[in-house]
Amino acid sequence: MRKVINLAVVAGMLLSSCNTDFRNTADAKKFMEDKDNGLRKEIRVERFVYSYQYKPAAYILATEATGDEDPAVSQQREKDLEQMWWFNVELSVADFNQSPLRYQLTSMEEYQQRQDYMLNYAPRDFVLLAGADTLRPASYWFENNQNLIPSETVVLAFEKPKQIPEEVQLVFNDQLFRNGIIKATFETKKFNKKISITR
């Protein structure tokens, strides 16, 4: 018997879009990473690439699933996730097959400083502009890829404001490579699409 994860992403407003069903997590990932669907934004500054990805709660749960979950625990996890807007921000350098933290290094000390920035100081340089609200990350995690892939990823979560605006803007004041303020705008109605993933 197939297990079905059927979780709604709710933002406190009426939904105008229909349910989107996926046969597996890979299909859902492909949909969400298609820039035409409005959940992924990519900004380039010279060779530097900033990819901003919104992650619905259903997708997060599906990628975490092992098949042995306690339904009560999964239900609570769903509620917890849906209190926030979740994003991945991926940093990379075009045509550079190493971690961006290693790009144009002058010393090992500089590499350690870059790591320290991403671990301890970058959270203060991310904000989500939501109408009149400026939201700071409620959760921040740097996924240090240890140079195994040519990108670095941070996971961000922001508490949803009481008044949901039509658009939000995820802003990164890049102190790592000194590329200034990098902004990505999302329509919040795209966050409200109901997601079903059949496993």
Secondary structure, DSSP 8 states (H G I E B T S, - for coil): ---EEEE----SS---S--EEESSHHHHHHHHT-GGGTSEEEEEETTEEEEEEEE-HHHHHHHH--S---HHHHHHHHHHHTTEEEEEEEEEETT--S-GGGTT---HHHHHHHHHIIIIIGGGGEEEEETTEEE--SEEEEE--TTSSS-EEEEEEEE--SS--SEEEEEEEE-SS--EEEEEEEEGGGGG--EEEE-
